[in-house]
Amino acid sequence: MKRSFTWMTAIAAAGILSATLPAAAGGKEMGQAELEALLKNGRTVQLGGPGMGYSGKLELRADGTGQGQAKTDAGDTINIKGKWEVRGGK
């Protein structure tokens, strides 16, 4: 089964960034300026992994668009495409 969740990109990106960006900052919370600096050239984020039920990648481009794909352990493909932004330090 192939699914496309363009409307979920913002939700997915927010959850992924909140979980992964503190690690990129050495475990410290990042503010608006730090997040913008980290993402100004784009960033590729690994999704899921062993034991998570899915795995894939999400590319957050510098122009505020994002695209990626994840595959569930059952073999279903989830396509992700949409827009993202840093707002209020999140």
Buried (B, 14 or more C-beta within 10 A) or exposed (E): EEEEBEEBBBEBBBEBBEEEBEEBEEEEEBEEEBBEEBBEEEBEBEBBEEEEEBBBBBBBBEEEBBBBBBBBEEEEBBBBBBEBEBEEEE
